[in-house]
Amino acid sequence: RPLFGRWGRGLGLVEPVLGKESPVNVPNGAIGLVFYLLQGLLGTWRSRLAQVTLVGTSVASALASLWLGGVLLFGLGDLCLVCLSTYGLNLALLGLNLRRERRRKT
């Protein structure tokens, strides 16, 4: 069994609900890859839909980061510099997307 067990797939939330073999129980890294691709691609667009998607996915990634940070610290009793850096990057992207949204409205 991998070091992080079920926490490394589906944020540790999919397996208890849909099962280990569920097609949506994908590795967290795959979720992150899609998120960062969306951020990079949609960040160059000026449409309202792109902005809403950027903010929405940033909020979701910030919540996931808080969840996984809690699991890491309190559930696994561990600190991972790469993980913490990723969580910080996600929070920074949220801040940038919210700032961009505020500028768009003014």
Disulfide bonds with the S-S distance in Angstrom:
none
